[in-house]
């Protein structure tokens, strides 16, 4: 197993593009939007490997039949992650990779099913009605200070810094009486894909505010020629319903694994 030099991350880009189930964060690392690492079976012509973010989120990719790489990956997990790292969340793109984890990691991890959606721009009206007394704002340093959800610790975990998010990410929020009542940000952004994360204040739910910030976020994506992405737990019915309202459809399920 070899650690790719950042200048060589492009070598796995086509492999990642082959699967719809490739998560946005993998492209974020490969496109140097966020920091991370790429490990492969061959530095010249990689066919298997994994992408890791600094927050402990992984994506395995490529072929599953390289036994030497698989053994190296298992050893890497035992020596560097288990009992040492707080987080090991690994996204899989195929049933073959699922089988690999089911057979080799079942002692350490538990399995979860996720749903990934395709955005259909013609499936939703881009207009919305903003309630009186509510103000829509873009995320900036001031709104980051007011946000209880997408605050400094969130940005540090997923983006490395607030400044990196403000430079390369995207976010909008609704303000009422100087308080954020609904917000939508890109948890990950690859430069061409922006993955949506939405939170509405519990005291303001039931007013369709999540749809408003989600629609404004999507409008900004369309303006910038960026593809919005939606991904959620398969059991999260409210998130799945909102996804459909915002123009996402044709969901595909995949599996991820987290530490027990």
C-alpha positions as CSV (number, residue, x, y, z in Angstrom):
1,X,0.0,0.0,0.0
2,X,1.3,3.4,-1.0
3,X,0.5,7.0,0.1
4,X,0.0,9.1,-3.0
5,X,1.7,12.5,-3.2
6,X,-0.9,15.3,-3.4
7,X,0.3,16.2,-6.9
8,X,-0.7,12.7,-8.0
9,X,-4.2,12.7,-6.5
10,X,-5.6,13.2,-10.1
11,X,-4.6,9.6,-10.9
12,X,-7.7,8.3,-9.1
13,X,-10.2,10.9,-10.3
14,X,-11.5,8.7,-13.1
15,X,-12.0,5.8,-10.8
16,X,-14.0,7.9,-8.4
17,X,-16.1,9.2,-11.3
18,X,-17.1,5.7,-12.3
19,X,-19.4,5.3,-9.3
20,X,-22.4,7.4,-8.5
21,X,-22.0,6.3,-4.9
22,X,-18.6,8.1,-4.6
23,X,-19.2,10.6,-1.7
24,X,-18.5,14.3,-2.3
25,X,-15.7,14.4,0.3
26,X,-13.6,12.1,-1.8
27,X,-13.6,14.6,-4.6
28,X,-13.0,17.4,-2.1
29,X,-9.8,15.8,-1.1
30,X,-8.7,14.8,-4.6
31,X,-9.4,18.4,-5.8
32,X,-7.4,19.8,-2.9
33,X,-10.4,21.7,-1.4
34,X,-9.9,20.1,2.0
35,X,-6.9,18.3,3.4
36,X,-6.7,14.5,3.4
37,X,-4.7,11.5,2.2
38,X,-5.0,8.9,-0.6
39,X,-3.6,5.4,-0.3
40,X,-3.4,3.1,-3.3
41,X,-2.2,-0.3,-4.4
42,X,0.0,1.1,-7.2
43,X,1.4,4.6,-7.5
44,X,1.7,4.4,-11.3
45,X,-1.6,2.8,-12.2
46,X,-3.7,2.6,-9.1
47,X,-6.8,0.4,-9.3
48,X,-7.7,0.1,-5.6
49,X,-7.4,2.4,-2.6
50,X,-9.0,4.7,-0.1
51,X,-9.4,8.4,0.5
52,X,-9.2,9.7,4.1
53,X,-10.3,13.1,5.4
54,X,-8.6,14.7,8.4
55,X,-11.9,14.1,10.4
56,X,-11.6,10.3,10.1
57,X,-14.1,9.8,7.2
58,X,-13.0,7.3,4.6
59,X,-14.0,6.1,1.1
60,X,-12.7,2.9,-0.4
61,X,-12.7,2.7,-4.2
62,X,-11.7,0.6,-7.2
63,X,-11.3,-3.2,-7.4
64,X,-11.7,-5.4,-4.3
65,X,-9.7,-8.4,-5.6
66,X,-6.2,-7.0,-4.7
67,X,-5.5,-9.3,-1.8
68,X,-2.2,-7.7,-0.9
69,X,-3.8,-4.2,-0.7
70,X,-6.7,-5.6,1.3
71,X,-4.3,-7.1,3.9
72,X,-2.3,-3.8,4.0
73,X,-5.6,-1.9,4.6
74,X,-6.6,-4.2,7.4
75,X,-3.1,-3.9,9.0
76,X,-3.3,-0.1,8.6
77,X,-6.7,-0.1,10.5
78,X,-5.4,-2.3,13.3
79,X,-2.1,-0.4,13.7
80,X,-3.2,3.2,13.2
81,X,-6.9,3.5,13.8
82,X,-8.5,1.0,16.2
83,X,-8.0,2.1,19.8
84,X,-6.2,5.2,18.6
85,X,-8.6,7.3,16.5
86,X,-12.0,8.5,17.8
87,X,-13.6,8.1,14.4
88,X,-13.6,5.6,11.5
89,X,-16.5,6.1,9.1
90,X,-15.9,4.3,5.8
91,X,-18.2,4.7,2.8
92,X,-18.4,1.8,0.3
93,X,-19.3,2.0,-3.4
94,X,-20.3,-1.6,-4.1
95,X,-21.6,-4.9,-2.7
96,X,-18.1,-6.4,-3.1
97,X,-16.6,-3.8,-0.8
98,X,-19.5,-4.5,1.7
99,X,-18.6,-8.2,1.6
100,X,-15.0,-7.3,2.4
101,X,-16.0,-5.3,5.5
102,X,-18.6,-7.8,6.6
103,X,-16.0,-10.6,6.5
104,X,-13.0,-8.8,7.9
105,X,-14.1,-5.9,10.1
106,X,-17.3,-7.3,11.7
107,X,-15.5,-7.4,15.1
108,X,-14.8,-3.7,15.0
109,X,-17.6,-1.9,13.1
110,X,-21.3,-1.7,12.6
111,X,-23.2,-1.4,9.4
112,X,-25.5,1.4,8.3
113,X,-27.5,2.0,5.2
114,X,-27.5,5.4,3.5
115,X,-29.5,6.9,0.6
116,X,-27.9,9.1,-2.1
117,X,-29.9,11.1,-4.5
118,X,-29.6,12.6,-8.0
119,X,-30.7,16.2,-8.5
120,X,-33.3,16.9,-11.2
121,X,-33.4,20.6,-11.8
122,X,-36.7,20.4,-13.6
123,X,-38.4,18.7,-10.6
124,X,-38.8,21.8,-8.4
125,X,-39.8,25.4,-8.6
126,X,-36.8,27.6,-7.8
127,X,-39.0,30.3,-6.3
128,X,-40.1,30.5,-2.7
129,X,-42.0,33.0,-0.4
130,X,-40.0,34.5,2.4
131,X,-42.1,35.1,5.6
132,X,-42.3,38.6,6.9
133,X,-39.8,39.5,9.6
134,X,-37.4,36.8,8.4
135,X,-34.2,37.8,6.7
136,X,-32.1,35.6,4.4
137,X,-28.3,35.9,4.6
138,X,-25.2,34.3,3.2
139,X,-22.8,32.7,5.7
140,X,-19.9,34.9,6.8
141,X,-17.8,35.3,9.9
142,X,-20.7,37.0,11.7
143,X,-23.2,34.3,11.0
144,X,-20.7,31.6,11.9
145,X,-20.5,33.2,15.3
146,X,-24.2,33.0,15.7
147,X,-24.7,29.5,14.4
148,X,-25.1,26.8,17.1
149,X,-24.8,24.0,14.5
150,X,-22.3,25.1,11.8
151,X,-19.9,26.8,14.2
152,X,-16.2,26.9,14.6
153,X,-15.9,23.3,15.7
154,X,-18.0,22.0,12.8
155,X,-15.9,23.9,10.3
156,X,-12.7,22.7,11.9
157,X,-13.8,19.1,11.7
158,X,-15.0,19.1,8.1
159,X,-13.2,22.0,6.5
160,X,-10.0,22.4,8.5
161,X,-10.8,26.1,9.3
162,X,-13.6,28.7,9.1
163,X,-11.6,30.6,6.5
164,X,-11.4,27.6,4.2
165,X,-15.2,27.2,4.4
166,X,-15.8,30.8,3.7
167,X,-13.4,30.7,0.7
168,X,-14.5,27.4,-0.9
169,X,-17.8,26.5,0.8
170,X,-21.4,27.7,0.5
171,X,-24.0,28.5,3.2
172,X,-27.2,30.5,3.7
173,X,-29.4,31.1,6.8
174,X,-32.6,32.6,7.9
175,X,-32.5,35.3,10.6
176,X,-35.3,36.3,13.0
177,X,-34.7,38.9,15.7
178,X,-30.9,38.5,15.1
179,X,-31.1,34.7,15.7
180,X,-30.5,32.0,13.1
181,X,-33.6,29.9,12.8
182,X,-32.8,27.8,9.8
183,X,-29.5,27.2,7.9
184,X,-28.1,25.3,5.0
185,X,-24.4,24.7,4.3
186,X,-22.2,22.6,2.2
187,X,-20.8,20.0,4.6
188,X,-18.4,19.2,1.7
189,X,-17.7,21.0,-1.6
190,X,-15.5,19.6,-4.4
191,X,-15.5,22.7,-6.5
192,X,-18.2,21.1,-8.8
193,X,-20.4,19.3,-6.2
194,X,-21.9,20.8,-3.0
195,X,-23.3,18.4,-0.5
196,X,-26.2,19.8,1.5
197,X,-26.6,19.9,5.3
198,X,-29.7,21.6,6.7
199,X,-30.8,22.4,10.3
200,X,-33.9,24.2,11.5
201,X,-34.4,25.5,15.0
202,X,-36.9,23.2,16.8
203,X,-39.0,26.2,17.8
204,X,-39.5,27.2,14.1
205,X,-40.2,23.8,12.6
206,X,-43.3,23.2,10.6
207,X,-43.1,26.4,8.6
208,X,-41.2,25.0,5.6
209,X,-38.0,27.0,6.5
210,X,-35.8,24.0,5.7
211,X,-37.2,24.1,2.2
212,X,-36.5,27.8,1.9
213,X,-32.9,27.7,2.9
214,X,-32.4,24.5,0.8
215,X,-33.9,26.1,-2.2
216,X,-31.8,29.3,-1.9
217,X,-28.7,27.1,-1.5
218,X,-29.7,25.2,-4.7
219,X,-30.3,28.4,-6.5
220,X,-26.8,29.6,-5.7
221,X,-25.4,26.2,-6.8
222,X,-27.2,26.6,-10.2
223,X,-25.8,30.1,-10.6
224,X,-22.3,28.8,-10.0
225,X,-22.7,25.8,-12.2
226,X,-22.3,23.5,-9.1
227,X,-24.2,20.3,-8.7
228,X,-26.1,20.1,-5.4
229,X,-25.9,16.7,-3.6
230,X,-28.2,15.0,-1.0
231,X,-27.2,12.1,1.2
232,X,-28.9,10.9,4.4
233,X,-29.6,7.9,6.6
234,X,-32.0,5.5,4.9
235,X,-34.2,5.6,8.0
236,X,-34.4,9.5,8.0
237,X,-37.9,9.9,6.5
238,X,-38.1,13.6,7.1
239,X,-34.8,14.2,5.3
240,X,-35.9,12.0,2.4
241,X,-39.2,13.9,2.1
242,X,-37.4,17.2,2.0
243,X,-35.0,15.9,-0.6
244,X,-38.0,15.1,-2.9
245,X,-39.4,18.6,-2.3
246,X,-36.1,20.1,-3.4
247,X,-35.9,18.2,-6.6
248,X,-33.8,15.1,-5.6
249,X,-34.9,11.7,-6.8
250,X,-33.7,8.3,-8.1
251,X,-32.2,7.4,-4.7
252,X,-29.6,4.6,-4.5
253,X,-28.7,2.9,-1.2
254,X,-25.2,2.1,-0.1
255,X,-23.5,1.0,3.0
256,X,-21.1,2.7,5.4
257,X,-19.4,1.4,8.5
258,X,-18.6,3.1,11.8
259,X,-16.7,2.0,14.9
260,X,-18.7,0.0,17.4
